[in-house]
Amino acid sequence: MRPLAGELLLAAWEEGTAEHDLGRALTMLVTALPDADRKQLAALPIAERNLLLLRLHELTFGPLLSVFGVCPKCGMQFEFAVSAVELTAHVEGQSPAAQVTWHEDGRQYRLRAVNTDDLLATVGVRETGAAQELLLARCLEVSPAAGRGTAPTAVLRRFEQLNAASELSSSIDCPGCSSREFLDLDLACFLWMEVRNSARKLLGEIHQLASAYGWSERAIAEMAAGRRAAYLEMLSR
């Protein structure tokens, strides 16, 4: 895996700008993993995809995720840091098998974890219940086939167990009202925002240095960050 820097950063940002956050996650990973297949990445359970995104964040931006939150009770905004190492350990500690198979009421059930393709299929579904039914229908195989209706309790329980590791959250004590809140972390969205901000910053640096020295975009983008900073400092004197 390669960090998203220079031309790779700009390539991921340019391609991902018009995509949904779910597609952006795949774009960032494909850019960082030159030998990876996008379809294979899209078929990974979300927990496994998140592990790759956490590793990419560590390589590109460091081991800490600076998260902004809003207290749902008092509305206070605050910032806190989350360790990528701790998140990785949390995901790995909860990750069960990618699928489970069992027999119930004379039928065989095979249930797999949700992947990116499954989530993309629900993007246009506005009603939460309908989206959940679609996810379950995509992930569940029943033999012999069962008719439509309420899924057995065991199916819903195993579905939640299989996908528990894909849900990332952090508890925080609000500095305003002292209430403890659990804030969800959308890792794909979070990493994309960092990529977008870093790409825009790099484009600004390229503009300044190209205007001053006439260097090409590629030459400036491939320059080490420290060297670019040194030239920018000289221009500001």
MOGI-V781110 format. One record per backbone hydrogen bond with DSSP energy under -1.0 kcal/mol. NH is the residue of the N-H (numbers start at 1). CO is the residue of the C=O. Records with the same first field share a line. If there is no record, write none. Layout:
# MOGI-V781110
NH: CO / CO
This chain:
# MOGI-V781110
2: 32
5: 3
8: 5
10: 6
11: 7
12: 8
13: 9
14: 10
15: 11
16: 12
17: 13
19: 16
24: 20
25: 21
26: 22
27: 23
28: 24
29: 25
30: 26
31: 27
32: 28
33: 29
36: 33
41: 37
42: 38
43: 39
44: 41
46: 114
49: 45
50: 46
51: 47
52: 48
53: 49
54: 50
55: 51
56: 52
57: 53
58: 54
59: 55
60: 56
61: 57
62: 57
65: 82
67: 80
69: 78
71: 76
75: 71
78: 69
80: 67
82: 65
84: 63
87: 83
88: 84
89: 85
90: 86
91: 87
92: 88
93: 89
94: 90
95: 91
100: 111
102: 109
104: 107
107: 104
108: 143
109: 102
110: 141
111: 100
112: 139
113: 98
117: 42
119: 115
120: 116
121: 117
122: 119
123: 120
125: 122
131: 127
132: 128
133: 129
134: 130
135: 131
136: 132
137: 133
138: 134
139: 135
140: 136
141: 110
143: 108
156: 152
157: 153
158: 154
159: 155
160: 156
161: 157
162: 158
163: 159
166: 163
167: 164
170: 183
172: 181
174: 179
178: 174
181: 172
183: 170
185: 168
187: 185
190: 186
191: 187
192: 188
193: 189
194: 190
195: 191
196: 192
197: 193
198: 194
199: 195
200: 196
201: 197
202: 198
203: 199
204: 200
205: 201
206: 202
207: 203
208: 204
209: 205
210: 206
211: 207
212: 208
213: 209
214: 210
220: 216
221: 217
222: 218
228: 224
229: 225
230: 226
231: 227
232: 228
233: 229
234: 230
235: 231
236: 232
